[in-house]
Amino acid sequence: AQYSVVVPVGVHTIKWEYARSAGSYASGSNCAWLDQVSFTNGSETGVLGDLNGDGGVTISDALMALRIAVNLIPMDAKYLAAGDVAPYVSGTPQPDGKIDLSDALLILKKCVGLVSW
């Protein structure tokens, strides 16, 4: 099974635990395998603000952020990592764990050259 989780900005300790089900004493290994752990910051392209994954920040990304903000597109970890850019403090995005109208507006400002990061 695959599992994803969004971790808000900050310092965190991530702990993974395995516990055998009560009464489960079948033969075999008493263990679980953790095959892959990956951490990402931003979209699949690595471009902050690039919600659609095309490698740039465009009006399409601003519109997508707006649709996410008004719940027309379901939020997921990939969108949050790429599109959570507001508030914008001292020239730097400061993610706050959500995509709202502030993020959509900031992505729009980025695509027309009014802000940069």
Residue pairs with C-beta under 8 A, 6 or more apart in sequence:
4 76
4 77
5 77
6 77
6 80
6 81
6 97
7 14
8 95
8 96
8 97
9 94
9 95
9 96
9 97
16 34
18 31
18 32
20 30
40 81
41 48
41 81
42 48
42 50
42 81
42 82
43 50
43 51
43 53
43 78
43 81
43 82
43 83
44 53
44 78
44 82
45 53
45 54
45 55
47 55
47 56
47 57
47 82
48 57
48 82
48 85
48 93
48 117
49 57
49 61
49 82
49 83
49 85
49 106
49 107
49 110
49 111
49 117
50 56
50 57
50 61
50 82
51 60
51 61
51 64
51 65
51 68
51 79
51 82
51 83
51 107
52 58
52 60
52 61
52 64
53 82
54 60
57 107
57 110
57 111
58 111
59 108
59 111
61 83
61 107
61 111
62 104
62 105
62 107
62 108
62 111
63 104
64 73
64 79
64 83
65 83
65 99
65 103
65 104
65 107
66 101
66 104
67 73
68 74
68 75
68 79
68 83
68 99
69 99
69 100
69 101
69 103
69 104
73 79
75 99
79 99
80 97
80 98
80 99
83 99
83 103
83 107
84 93
84 95
84 96
84 97
84 98
84 99
84 103
85 93
85 95
85 103
85 106
85 107
85 110
85 117
86 93
86 94
86 95
86 96
86 100
86 102
86 103
86 105
86 106
87 93
87 94
87 96
87 102
88 94
88 106
88 115
88 117
91 115
91 116
91 117
92 117
93 106
93 117
106 115
109 115
110 116
110 117
